[in-house]
Amino acid sequence: MGYEPNQIFIAPTFQALYMRAGRITVSREELQARQELCEDMAQQVAEQCGALQFEKDLPESEALRLCHQGLLGASGIVSEAEAAWVVRRTAELLQWPCPEWLADLVRSVTPS
């Protein structure tokens, strides 16, 4: 059986970043590529956040906030909405609770 790219799971939370009037605004290929980039970034950020939290003895929420600020300053690699998604995914990977500031941010940057 051959490889079918449409079988790759796109998280509903990620799809929501590209939803307008109930429709996804980019091609499936672009959506998949953006999610793969953001998932890879979340894996890397999780390592950095964990180290930052341990080395500087920061609260989890503050380590996530610093990583979010770093993503926003990363020369436009990710959008503001994608940065919020990456940090929320990072919290999931680290099994940290999603801080209220992040939940509020995700709500504000996700189209309704």
C-alpha positions in Angstrom: 0.0 0.0 0.0 1.3 3.4 -1.0 1.8 6.5 1.1 -1.3 8.7 1.3 -0.5 12.3 2.5 -4.1 13.0 3.4 -3.9 10.3 6.1 -1.6 12.5 8.2 -3.5 13.8 11.2 -3.8 17.5 11.5 -4.8 18.5 15.1 -8.1 20.3 15.3 -6.5 23.0 17.4 -4.0 23.6 14.6 -6.7 23.6 11.9 -8.5 26.3 13.9 -5.6 28.7 13.3 -6.4 28.6 9.6 -10.2 28.6 9.8 -12.4 31.4 8.5 -16.1 31.1 8.2 -15.9 27.4 8.8 -13.4 26.8 6.0 -9.7 26.2 6.0 -7.9 29.1 4.2 -4.8 27.2 3.0 -4.2 24.1 1.1 -3.9 20.8 2.9 -0.3 20.6 1.9 0.5 24.0 3.4 -1.5 23.3 6.6 0.4 20.0 7.0 3.8 21.6 6.4 3.0 24.4 8.9 1.8 21.9 11.5 5.0 19.8 11.0 7.1 22.9 11.5 5.2 23.9 14.6 5.3 20.4 16.1 9.1 20.3 15.5 9.5 23.7 17.2 7.3 22.5 20.1 9.7 19.5 20.6 12.7 21.8 20.6 11.0 24.5 22.8 10.0 21.8 25.3 13.7 20.9 25.8 14.6 24.6 26.2 11.7 25.3 28.5 12.5 22.3 30.7 16.1 23.4 31.0 15.2 27.0 31.5 12.8 26.2 34.3 15.3 23.9 36.0 18.4 26.1 35.6 16.9 29.4 36.6 14.4 27.9 39.0 11.5 29.6 37.2 7.9 28.8 37.6 6.6 26.7 34.6 4.4 29.6 33.5 7.3 32.0 33.3 9.5 29.5 31.4 6.7 29.2 28.9 6.3 33.0 28.7 10.0 33.4 27.9 9.9 30.8 25.2 6.8 32.4 23.7 8.6 35.8 23.6 11.6 34.0 21.9 9.3 32.5 19.3 7.7 35.9 18.5 11.2 37.4 18.0 12.3 34.6 15.7 12.2 36.7 12.5 8.7 35.7 11.5 9.2 32.0 11.3 5.9 31.5 13.0 2.8 33.7 13.2 1.5 35.0 16.6 -1.2 32.3 16.5 1.3 29.6 15.6 3.6 30.7 18.5 0.7 30.4 20.9 0.0 26.9 19.6 3.6 25.9 19.8 3.8 27.0 23.5 0.5 25.3 24.3 1.8 22.1 22.7 5.1 22.6 24.6 3.1 22.7 27.9 1.3 19.5 26.8 4.6 17.7 26.0 6.1 18.7 29.4 2.8 17.8 31.1 2.6 21.3 32.6 -0.7 23.0 33.1 -1.6 25.6 30.5 -1.2 29.0 32.3 -4.2 31.4 32.2 -2.2 34.0 30.2 -1.6 31.4 27.5 -5.2 30.2 27.4 -6.3 33.8 27.0 -3.8 34.4 24.3 -4.8 31.3 22.4 -8.4 32.4 22.5 -7.5 35.9 21.3 -5.5 34.7 18.3 -7.7 31.9 17.1 -10.4 33.0 14.7 -14.0 32.3 15.7 
